Amino acid sequence: MIVVFASPGMIVYPACWYAVIFRRRDYSRHQTLKLIGAAYGVVSMIIASSMLVDGLVSMISDPTSKITPLLILILPLEIVVVGTVILGIPYAIVATPMALLHRWLLSKCFTSTNFANPSDQWPSLSPPG
């Protein structure tokens, strides 16, 4: 059941890796750290959006609620901001070594193939010919 909580990150990380690393063909340490921040930010925005939609749906489904509509909209965003701050440090402690290990393994894999030019290390997206 805990895997459900990791699902947004597992979906977002490859897309962020493509946008931050692969498109620029730059796997430097700086880009890796940007990747970690981008993935965390995108997942936080997805969670905030889903909580906001949930608040809107609950407001529509029960219009006679005694809770102010503004509170229903603001409370999920406050929860996400507080959660982002609280979970940011554990995320950085776990994700940074994993991303740097991933970077190291990929660099070892590509440098062991004896490419003459570092830009040739990335597979070509164009059709052969």
N, C-alpha and C positions, 0 to 999 in steps of 0.2 A: 504494500500500500504506500510505502514511502516513495516509491518510484514516481508516483503521480506528481509529487511536488517538484521533482527534477525534470519533468517533461518539458516545460517551457524552455529551460536552458538547453536541453538536448536538441530541441527543434531550432532554437535561435542561434546557437553557437556556430554550426556550419555555415549559415547564411552570413553571419558577421565575419567569419573567417574568410569567406569568399570576398566580401566587400572590403575588408581592411587589409588582408594579406595578399590574396591571390590576384586580385585585379591590379594591384600596384607592383606585384612581383618583388615585394620587399618584406622579408621576414626578420627584420632587425628586432632588437630587444624593445625599442621604443614602439614599434608597430604591434608587438605582442602585448605590451601593456595597454595600448589603445584598444586592442581586441578584447581584453579582459573587461575594461571599462565599458566598451560598447555593448558587449553581451549582457553585462549586469544592468545597464541602463535600459536596454530594449526589453529585457524580461521584467524589470520593474514597471515599465510603461504598460506592458501587456497585463500585468496583474492589476495595476491601477485602473486600466480601461475595463477589465472584467468586473471589478468591484463597483465601478461607476455604473455600468450597465445593470448590474444586480440591484443597485440602489434605485435606479430609474424604474426597473421592472417592479420592484416592491412598492414604489410610490404609485405606479399606475394600477397595480392589482389591488391595493388597499388604500383608496383615496381618503378614507375616514380616519386614517391613523392620527394619533395624537402627537406624533413626532413631526417637527417642522420639516417641510420638504428641503429647505436649505441644509439642515443638519444631515439629512439622508444623503445629500450630494457631497457635502464637505467631509463628513466623517470617514468614508472610505479612503479619500485622498490623504487625510491626516494619518490614517493607519498605515498606508503605504509609505509615506514619508518617514514615519518613525521606524517602521520595519526595515526600510532601506538603510537607514542610518545604523540601526542595531545589527543587522545582518551583514553590513558592508565589510566589517573587519574579519569575521569568520570566512566570508566569501573570498576576500583577498588572501587570507592565510592558506586556503585550500586551492583556489583557482590559479594563483600565480605560479606556484611550483609545478602544477600540472601543465599549464600552458607553456612554461619554459622547458619542461621535459619533452613535451610534444614538439616544440621548436627544435630542440637538440636532436631528437630522434629523426625528424624529417631532414635536418641539415646533414646528419650522418648518412642517411639513406641516399640523398642526392649527391653528396660529395664523393661517395665511394664508387660512383659510376664513371668517374674520370671525364667529366664534361670539360671541354676546353674553355668555354665561356660560361660565366655564372648565369647569364640570362637564358642559356640553353637548358638549364636545369628544370625549367617548367615545361610541361607537355604543351604542345601546340594545339590550339583549338581549331585551327583551320584544317580543311580536308587535305589529305596527301595529294601531291601532284603539282 
